[in-house]
Amino acid sequence: MTDESKQEKYAEQISEIVHNFVQLWIKFESMLHEKLLELQNQPDTSDSNSGESLPNAVIELVYRISSCIHLMGNPTMGELSSALCLPFSTATRMVDYLVARGYLQRLSDTTVRRTVRVALTDKGDDIHQFIEHCSAERVQQMLSCLADDERTTLFALINKIALSVKESVN
């Protein structure tokens, strides 16, 4: 096999992987939307300002930010903006929105007075935990077709790729 044909085959494989990931994400997101509808029907997940159910986009925003908070442990606004790959002003508007609705809170830093940290409220943490639980269930279902050694290999490879991506971003 020539170098050119190897490159073409590699390009085809990459295209197939991307396509498969997109299809997996669509199915995963569809399941998550169904679960979010269940969550929205619970009385304590309505928008406290209007009494209406929150759109999925708001709940997903809470989850996106709460994931950063869980990983980083009450980040500063600058750290959060960087982790979300968003301009500081956009991250601030998102946090303002979620603070006003009771999902996040701002905390004064204990060491630097002017520094503000972002933390979850109980309401925000409840949504985070709900989505984590639903996601874990779905991933377990998806991986059930693999043998134990295949799952171990998959986890090792995904972690290796994630570390590579993380290092290339920093």
Buried (B, 14 or more C-beta within 10 A) or exposed (E): EEEEEEEEEEEEEEEEEEEEEEEEEEEBEEBBEEBBEEBBEEEEBBBEEEEEBBEBEBBBBBBBBBBBBBEBEBBBBEBBBBBBEBEEEEBBEBBEBBBEBBBBBEEEEEEEEEEBBBBBBEBBBBBBEBBBEBBEEBEEEEEEEEEEEEBEEEEEEEEEEEEEEEEEEE
